[in-house]
Amino acid sequence: MTRALRITGLRVTYGPVVAVDGIDLEVREGEIYGLLGPNGAGKTSALSAIEGLLRPAAGDIVIGEIDARAHPLQAKAELGVQLQATSFHLSLTLVEIVRLYAGLYGVTLSSPQIRELLGEINLQNEASKRFRELSGGQQQRFSLLIATIHDPALVLLDEPTAGLDPQGRRQLWDRIERFRKEGRSILLTTHSMEEAQAVCDRVAIMDHGKILTVGTPAALIAAHRDDPKVRQAAHGEVTLEDVFIALTGRELRD
Amino acid sequence: MAVPTWSSALKVLLRADITAQVRTPQSLVLTFALPLILLVATGLGKNSAALGGPAFRISLGLTVGLVSIGTVGYSLAIARDRDTGVFQRLRVTPAPTWTIMVSRWIVQVGAVLIMAMVVLVVAAVFLGITLPPQDYLFTVLVTLLGSAVFLSIGQAIVGLIASADTLNAAGRLLYVPLIGLSVFGNTDRLGTTVEMVSRWSPGGCLETLLSAAMGATAWSGQSWGALFASFGYSVVFAVIGIRWFRWVSH
């Protein structure tokens, strides 16, 4: 299986603080890969480095066959990105935002094509609204549309279901599932272990800037089932969340 | 997937930024209403002549427009988009990062040019203040230089102040001295020290240059000094603003 993303020895620092401490990671083609970790584990910093938003202190990032550090613009053209807190020009309509981002990726769309795309995410009646006038679920759907407007092979999603109601989450996961069926690879972060267990092909659990373990949810559960900490965390059948708590601890993070 | 050229990226960014600028009521007020109100208001009252001649009225209107657009409006818009994550979203696209900011600058310079045209047309048509043709050209050129000065001051503010709320307050606070200093450059009513500071302030230099461009005063050594000082202000504030600018506010 070919890989969509390979990261080796990635290190991200903010002054003396090490946010990402030399992680290795590989996302395969057509795979949904979950990057899990408590707040401050380094997930968003790792994604930001892949997205080209910050310069890593060390390490290699290869997207498809492109060295992202040597050719950042080419690498960005291959990526679809949904940031944790996304906003668009406040006074532009949805149609204008779609036209802007399509243009930035070199995609030309006619007005009927844009309306068709908005129709696919049930926003055809909101075409002339501003982004801030949308509900949380509509904003997430629209952000995902913008992230994939150029048909990227690899999509990065930073906590895509945060703040969504169950219906919104279900719709989003259906859409993500559709991406996988179309052959795209997805790297996402989430705090929902239940969702990660249900949807991700593989997950990496990260804490203090390091990857603690990687595998399929089922394999991770099987590997840690007999760990006393996991058994202590479990209420009944062992879940991915029990493994997560056992590996990253129970203390609250900021 | 091919990377779009910088020119095509700049083109779509410009289209979006122009639309956003036109749709923001606050920016329209800052762009046109304030300069025009001052242009008209300075001609009212019995003692209005004491403030200065027709050239002074035009130059004050232009200076207010430049400070409003370049320093206050620009820095607030940048801070707001930085706070809400608009820039981060743009930065993950394959558009070269510099095109994001250059597009904003071009829109602001365009707004300044339109403001200058409107002020000059209103002055000529409604107030009867006309200039020889070459003076219109010089006035527009000086206004362009002024836009560089006040945009770079706006860039420096947004580079040094991370929080949009703090920047909002600082922008409003700076508004008064930037315009006030430009007013008192031609009078020693507040003392020679204030006059000296005022004359060599960014607004004061602009007043000197506009006055010369409109033929109200002869081009002199002081005009040259104001020209060099304006270039200096542009470079220094731009370097500060670019060097310390952050794309995120936290």
Interface residues (C-beta under 8 A of the other chain):
Chain A: E51 G52 L53 L73 Q74 K76 A77 E78 L79 V81 L83 A85 T86 S87 F88 H89 L90 S91 L92 E96 I97 R99 L100 Y101 G103 L104 Y105 G106 I146 H150 P152
Chain B: M1 A2 V3 P4 S8 A9 K11 V12 L13 R15 A16 D17 T19 A20 R23 T24 R80 D81 T84 G85 V86 Q88 R89 L90 R91 V92 T93 P94 A95 P96 W247
